[in-house]
Amino acid sequence: MHIFDSHVHIYPEKIAAKASENVGKFYDIDMRFDGTIATLMNSCRKSGVEHCLVHSVATTHEQVCKINDFIKASVDASNGMFVGFCTLHPSMSSKEIEAEVDRVISMGLKGVKLHPDCQKFRIDDPHAMEMYEIIDGRLPILFHTGDKRYDYSNPDRMKAAALRFPKQRMIAAHLGGYSIWSEAVKTLPDIENIWVDESSSLAFITPQQAKEYILAYGEDRVFFGTDYPMWSAEDELVRFDRIDLTDAQREKILWKNITGFLGMA
């Protein structure tokens, strides 16, 4: 089957190893990969991944333009393998956000990645809502969602934002709630403008739970993702294969859903 990895972090080579290490410290997970594009490409070749949705997160507003330029350059150098999402930061003014959204659209980036826990903002914070209003309907937004240690990205906050902007397409990463999957699946599946990826989830839940959560959201609204450099496509595909799904369901999750979402079908 065709495979599209819908959740990949990449970093410039000079800082990639340190950035990957810092991510590992944030989650208290031993990182196996260095976050470089070369390591990602090697993993994709081994596992048969044909496309990756790549992004990075700005932890300060001064990093935003530089990161978006890096993502654009990486997409351009990938010979069609990468699709890029930009970053924004909630400390930016509305005028700055509007200008950067215009710029990244002109650059051909296809969405926005936000990480409330790292960027220290609540998904439903009033200023964040102003940011979504600027983006509304122009680009999809991928949110890191869920973490039992924090309240910034709680699924309830994700729900509030999605209901406030019903025409805005949103992706709730990690099956809607990293480390609080059962809570997320009680909160988000009925919201029509939310999709989910299953990155950084399959290592922590059983195949039976994974199937239950996937079917709760619906097989048409779930994307395969690795969360590289936390995990490799090889390992995640082994975990994915353990889930009792039909071939048609697998094809949707691995390829058809995300390519349709991005207009690449």
C-alpha positions in Angstrom: 0.0 0.0 0.0 1.0 3.6 -0.4 2.2 5.2 2.8 2.0 8.9 3.8 3.6 9.9 7.2 1.4 12.8 8.3 3.3 13.9 11.4 7.1 14.6 11.0 9.4 17.1 12.8 12.5 18.1 11.0 15.4 20.4 12.0 18.4 22.1 10.4 21.3 19.7 10.4 23.5 21.9 12.7 20.9 21.9 15.5 19.0 18.7 14.8 20.6 16.4 17.4 20.3 19.0 20.2 16.6 19.7 19.2 15.8 16.0 19.2 17.5 15.6 22.6 15.4 18.5 24.0 12.2 16.9 22.7 13.2 13.7 24.5 13.7 15.6 27.7 10.4 17.3 27.4 8.6 13.9 27.2 11.0 11.9 29.3 11.6 9.6 26.3 14.9 8.3 25.0 15.1 9.6 21.4 16.4 7.1 18.9 16.8 9.5 16.0 18.6 12.7 15.4 15.9 14.8 13.6 17.9 15.3 10.4 16.4 15.1 7.0 19.0 12.5 6.0 17.9 10.1 8.8 14.3 10.6 7.9 14.9 9.9 4.2 16.7 6.7 5.1 13.9 5.6 7.3 11.3 6.4 4.6 13.3 4.3 2.0 13.5 1.3 4.3 9.8 1.4 5.2 8.2 2.5 1.9 7.0 5.9 3.0 6.4 8.0 -0.1 5.4 11.4 1.4 5.8 13.2 4.7 4.0 16.1 6.2 6.9 18.1 7.8 6.9 20.9 10.3 8.7 22.4 13.3 7.6 24.4 16.3 8.6 27.9 17.2 9.1 28.3 20.9 9.6 32.1 20.5 8.0 34.5 18.1 11.4 35.5 16.8 11.9 32.0 15.4 8.8 31.9 13.2 10.0 33.3 9.9 13.4 31.4 10.1 11.6 28.1 10.7 9.1 28.7 8.0 11.9 29.5 5.5 13.6 26.2 6.5 10.4 24.2 6.0 9.9 25.8 2.6 13.5 25.1 1.5 13.2 21.5 2.7 10.0 21.0 0.8 11.6 22.5 -2.4 14.6 20.2 -2.0 12.6 17.0 -1.4 11.6 16.4 -5.1 7.9 16.3 -4.1 8.3 14.0 -1.1 7.5 16.6 1.5 4.4 18.7 2.2 5.1 21.5 4.6 3.2 23.1 7.4 4.3 26.5 8.8 4.7 27.5 12.5 3.2 30.5 14.2 3.5 31.8 17.8 0.7 33.1 19.9 2.8 36.0 21.2 2.8 37.5 17.7 0.5 40.5 17.1 -2.6 40.0 14.9 -0.9 42.1 12.3 2.2 39.9 12.4 0.2 36.7 12.2 -1.8 38.0 9.2 1.4 39.0 7.4 3.0 35.6 8.0 -0.1 33.7 7.0 -0.2 35.6 3.7 3.6 34.9 3.3 3.4 31.1 3.9 0.5 30.7 1.6 2.4 32.5 -1.2 5.3 30.1 -0.4 3.1 27.1 -1.0 3.0 25.8 2.6 -0.2 23.9 3.2 -1.1 24.3 6.9 -0.1 25.4 10.4 1.4 23.4 13.2 0.9 24.6 16.8 2.1 22.9 20.0 0.3 24.5 23.0 2.3 22.7 25.6 5.7 23.8 24.2 4.4 27.2 23.3 2.7 27.7 26.6 -0.8 28.8 25.5 -4.3 27.3 26.0 -5.9 26.2 22.8 -9.0 28.2 23.6 -7.2 31.3 25.0 -8.9 34.5 23.6 -5.7 35.6 21.8 -5.3 32.1 20.3 -8.9 32.5 19.1 -7.9 35.7 17.4 -5.2 33.8 15.6 -7.6 31.1 14.4 -9.9 33.9 13.1 -7.1 35.2 10.9 -6.4 31.6 9.7 -10.1 30.6 9.4 -10.7 28.6 6.3 -7.4 29.5 4.7 -5.1 26.8 6.1 -5.8 23.7 8.2 -4.3 23.7 11.7 -2.5 20.7 13.3 -2.5 20.8 17.1 -0.5 18.8 19.5 -3.4 17.7 21.7 -3.4 16.1 25.1 -0.9 15.5 27.9 -1.8 14.4 31.4 0.9 16.8 32.8 -0.6 20.0 31.3 -3.9 21.7 30.7 -2.9 23.8 27.6 -3.9 21.3 25.0 -6.7 19.5 26.9 -9.3 17.9 24.5 -12.0 20.1 26.1 -10.1 23.2 24.9 -9.7 21.7 21.5 -13.4 21.1 21.3 -14.1 24.7 22.3 -11.9 26.1 19.5 -13.4 23.7 16.9 -16.9 24.6 17.8 -16.1 28.3 17.7 -14.8 28.0 14.1 -16.8 25.2 12.5 -15.5 25.8 9.0 -11.9 25.6 10.1 -10.3 22.2 9.5 -8.3 21.0 12.5 -6.2 18.0 13.2 -5.9 16.8 16.8 -2.6 14.9 16.9 -2.0 11.7 18.9 -5.6 10.4 18.5 -6.9 13.6 20.1 -5.1 13.3 23.4 -1.6 12.2 24.1 -1.5 10.2 27.3 -5.2 10.8 27.9 -6.6 8.9 24.9 -9.7 7.6 26.7 -10.6 11.2 27.7 -10.2 12.5 24.2 -12.3 9.8 22.6 -15.2 10.9 24.9 -14.8 14.5 23.8 -13.8 14.9 20.2 -15.3 12.3 17.8 -18.6 14.0 17.2 -17.0 17.3 16.1 -17.1 17.2 12.3 -14.2 19.7 11.6 -11.7 17.6 13.6 -9.5 14.9 12.1 -6.9 13.0 14.1 -3.5 11.4 13.5 -2.4 8.4 15.5 1.3 9.4 16.0 2.9 8.9 19.4 0.0 6.7 20.5 0.5 3.1 19.3 3.5 2.5 21.5 1.4 3.2 24.6 -2.0 1.6 23.9 -3.1 -1.9 22.9 -4.0 -2.8 19.3 -7.6 -3.3 20.6 -7.7 0.2 22.1 -6.2 1.6 18.9 -9.0 0.0 16.9 -11.6 1.2 19.3 -10.4 4.8 19.1 -9.9 4.8 15.3 -13.5 3.5 14.8 -14.8 6.1 17.3 -13.4 8.9 15.2 -14.3 7.1 12.0 -11.9 5.4 9.5 -12.2 8.5 7.1 -10.9 10.9 9.7 -7.7 9.2 10.9 -4.1 9.7 9.5 -1.0 7.5 10.0 1.9 9.4 11.5 5.2 8.6 13.3 6.1 11.8 15.2 9.7 11.4 13.9 12.3 11.8 15.4 10.5 10.2 18.4 9.6 7.0 16.4 10.5 5.5 13.1 8.2 4.5 10.3 9.5 0.9 10.5 8.4 0.6 14.1 5.1 2.4 13.8 4.1 0.3 10.8 4.7 -2.8 12.8 2.5 -1.5 15.5 -0.1 -0.4 13.0 -0.2 -3.8 11.4 -1.2 -5.3 14.7 -4.5 -3.5 14.7 -7.4 -5.6 13.4 -8.4 -3.4 10.4 -9.6 -4.3 6.9 -7.3 -3.6 3.9 -9.7 -0.8 2.9 -9.5 0.8 6.3 -5.7 0.5 6.2 -5.5 2.2 2.8 -7.6 5.1 4.0 -5.5 5.7 7.2 -2.1 5.2 5.5 -2.8 7.2 2.4 -6.2 8.1 1.1 -7.4 10.2 4.0 -4.4 12.6 4.2 -4.0 13.0 0.5 -7.7 13.8 0.2 -7.4 16.3 3.1 -4.5 18.0 1.4 -6.0 18.0 -2.0 -3.5 15.6 -3.4 -5.8 12.7 -4.2 
